[in-house]
Amino acid sequence: MSIADNIARLKDEIASAARRANRDPEEIELMAVSKVHPAEVILEAYAAGQRLFGENKVQEFEGKRPLLERLTDAKFHLIGPLQSNKTNKAAGLFDAVDAVDSLKIAERLEKAAKELGKALPVLIEVKLSHEESKHGIPPEELPALLDAMGGFEAVEAVGLMTVPPWSEDAETARPYFRELRRLRDEAVKTHPKLTQLSMGMSNDFAVAIEEGSTCVRVGTAIFGKRIYPEK
């Protein structure tokens, strides 16, 4: 199947999952995770109507960006962990950063975005899994981080994201998605812009939608297996 066929099928599946959960399918965005794929497949997805893309690494996307300049209405989000020494580049390259996991990173993005005269929406990544490989702020530290970011001028926290432990059984992710929604529902009382929930990937996005996801992140089911290895 072509990339266009894959996108159409996924949008149908997202809409079906939304209807089963008594939700409006228009509330849920599909993010095409284009990491470790070349710019050419992003152009193909764009031609098929896809406008939201996720990249994992600043340096990798920096190499692709010149080939994508004409896609003026596409949005590119950084969804992988961000090192503090790459915040300046990230603020310039991306339309949003979906993996802020510390006040230090948030402050550096704020400084960089202000210097660029750019509004930069961000998601706070919350670590709900005990896996060492997972990133994110501990949930008990979330209120203090949001309060500290309250006075920012360029960077604005607009939602939360999390990555549960991978399993072939999508139901194992449900408690993690439900907890992220609970954290969002609590935080939004004092931070009303914090409405988004980025959760759910190829194997569990239907469960994520049932638990309130507003953005699902899908890579392989759109682009196929990775074309070249991560550096």
Secondary structure, 3 states (H helix, E strand, C coil): CCHHHHHHHHHHHHHHHHHHCCCCHHHCEEEEECCCCCHHHHHHHHHCCCCEEEECCHHHHHHHHHHHCCCCCCEEEECCCCCHHHHHHHHHHCCEEEEECCHHHHHHHHHHHHHHCCCEEEEEEECCCCCCCCCCECHHHHHHHHHHHCCCCCEEEEEEECCCCCCCCHHHHHHHHHHHHHHHHHHCCCCCCCCEEECCCCCCHHHHHHCCCCEEEECHHHHCCCCCCCC
